[in-house]
Amino acid sequence: MALNVGLIVILVLAVMLLVVLFKLREIKHHVGFVLIISVLLFFAITFTKVYNENKADSSTFEGLTQIIKIYSLWLSTAATNLFKIAGYAIQQDWSINATAP
C-alpha cells in the first residue's frame, strides 16, 4: 500500500513541528515560533497546490522525484519574481514631490 504524498508531507511537517517546539521551549522566542510556523504552513500549502495541479504519480519513485523537481522549479521561479518586484520597488522614486498637484 503506497502512501499518499500529502500524507508524507503532513507527517514530515508534524515531525519538524515537534522538533521546533522542543527547541523553542528552550529558547522561548514567540516571534521565532510564529515565523517557523508561517514558513512551514507556506511550504505545506504551496507544495499541496503544486502537487494537485500537476497530478504526479505518488506511488512511484519517478513520480515523487518529478513532483519534487516541479516544486523546486516553482520555488525558484517564485523567488526570482519576488526579487524582481523588490528590485523594481527599490528603483522607484519614493520621495515626496512638492510640485505635483
C-alpha positions as CSV (number, residue, x, y, z in Angstrom):
1,M,0.0,0.0,0.0
2,A,1.6,3.2,-1.2
3,L,1.5,6.3,1.0
4,N,-0.1,9.4,-0.4
5,V,2.3,12.3,-1.0
6,G,0.0,14.6,1.1
7,L,0.2,12.2,4.0
8,I,4.0,12.1,3.7
9,V,4.2,15.9,3.7
10,I,1.9,16.1,6.7
11,L,4.0,13.5,8.6
12,V,7.3,15.3,7.8
13,L,5.8,18.6,8.9
14,A,4.5,17.1,12.1
15,V,7.9,15.8,13.0
16,M,9.5,19.1,12.1
17,L,6.9,20.9,14.2
18,L,7.7,18.7,17.2
19,V,11.4,19.3,16.8
20,V,10.8,23.1,16.5
21,L,8.5,23.1,19.6
22,F,11.1,21.4,21.7
23,K,13.8,23.8,20.6
24,L,11.6,26.8,21.1
25,R,10.7,25.6,24.6
26,E,14.4,26.1,25.3
27,I,14.7,29.4,23.5
28,K,11.3,30.8,24.4
29,H,11.0,33.3,21.5
30,H,7.5,33.7,20.3
31,V,8.4,35.6,17.2
32,G,10.6,32.7,16.1
33,F,7.8,30.3,16.8
34,V,5.4,32.4,14.6
35,L,8.0,32.7,11.9
36,I,8.8,29.0,11.7
37,I,5.1,28.0,11.8
38,S,4.4,30.5,9.0
39,V,7.2,29.1,6.9
40,L,6.1,25.5,7.4
41,L,2.5,26.4,6.5
42,F,3.7,28.2,3.4
43,F,5.7,25.1,2.3
44,A,2.8,22.8,3.1
45,I,0.2,24.9,1.3
46,T,2.3,25.6,-1.8
47,F,3.5,22.0,-2.1
48,T,-0.1,20.8,-1.9
49,K,-1.2,23.3,-4.6
50,V,1.7,22.4,-6.9
51,Y,1.1,18.6,-6.4
52,N,-2.7,18.9,-7.0
53,E,-2.2,21.0,-10.2
54,N,0.4,18.6,-11.7
55,K,-1.2,15.3,-10.9
56,A,2.1,13.5,-10.4
57,D,2.0,9.7,-9.6
58,S,3.0,9.5,-5.9
59,S,3.1,5.7,-5.9
60,T,6.4,5.5,-7.9
61,F,9.8,6.9,-7.1
62,E,9.9,8.6,-10.5
63,G,6.6,10.4,-9.7
64,L,8.0,11.6,-6.4
65,T,11.2,12.9,-8.0
66,Q,9.1,14.6,-10.7
67,I,6.9,16.4,-8.2
68,I,10.0,17.5,-6.2
69,K,11.6,18.8,-9.3
70,I,8.5,20.7,-10.3
71,Y,8.1,22.1,-6.8
72,S,11.8,23.2,-6.7
73,L,11.3,24.9,-10.1
74,W,8.2,26.6,-8.8
75,L,10.0,27.8,-5.7
76,S,12.9,29.2,-7.7
77,T,10.5,31.0,-10.0
78,A,8.6,32.5,-7.1
79,A,11.9,33.7,-5.5
80,T,13.0,35.2,-8.8
81,N,9.7,37.0,-9.2
82,L,9.9,38.3,-5.6
83,F,13.5,39.7,-6.2
84,K,12.4,41.3,-9.5
85,I,9.4,43.0,-7.7
86,A,11.7,44.1,-4.8
87,G,14.3,45.5,-7.3
88,Y,11.6,47.3,-9.2
89,A,10.2,48.9,-6.0
90,I,13.7,49.9,-4.9
91,Q,14.4,51.7,-8.2
92,Q,11.3,53.8,-7.9
93,D,11.4,57.5,-6.8
94,W,9.7,57.3,-3.4
95,S,10.5,60.9,-2.5
96,I,7.7,63.4,-1.9
97,N,7.1,65.6,-5.0
98,A,6.0,69.0,-3.8
99,T,5.2,70.3,-7.3
100,A,2.6,67.6,-8.1
101,P,-1.0,68.9,-7.9
